[in-house]
Amino acid sequence: PGQVLRSKAVVSTQSTGEENKARADGIVSNYPTGHQQAAAIPLLDLAQRQHGGWLPLAAMNYVANYLDMAPMRIYEVATFYTMFNRTPVGKYHVQICTTTPCMLRDSDMVVKACKENLGIGMGETTADKMFTLCEVECLGACVNAPMFQINDAYYEDLSESDVHEILDDLRAGRTPQPGSRIDRFASEPITGLTSLTTPPPGPGFKVREDL
């Protein structure tokens, strides 16, 4: 990690130093001169990805230096947003939403199934460092509850068997298909569409015939 930081790398550990530096420079270039500090969040996110899903102090200090900011300002950002992890996490970070809509759709079942499958409790990591389990607030997929997020992927409309299948697939090196587990296209009602059920009218609909 130290070598990567010295080469200004704040992206994937599998990228070269030059690739990482180009990514970081590209992000900063999106902001007007004098406002580069606005890049703090995306650079911290990339640094976290580089370090396996968490932000060591060295990475926060590097981003502060890279953006010419006081380290305390970076610490404030990293400690305010729950998307930043300040302790190591497993290869797969399982985040279960238990806010009201998910709770009403039985997020307790998801929590129980995860604990049973992984053999750990909330805030814990498996001995093989493969999975970290945690409880989070709303992830914005309320209509498709219950759900959980694993790294960047959302898994929605979960049943108990879905939870076990997804975790077993990840453990075996397979990649489960993200999204709804009941083949919802987006967030339409579980009982089916109640509007927009016919093709939209074409050009000229309800236009006077003499026009």
Disulfide bonds with the S-S distance in Angstrom:
none
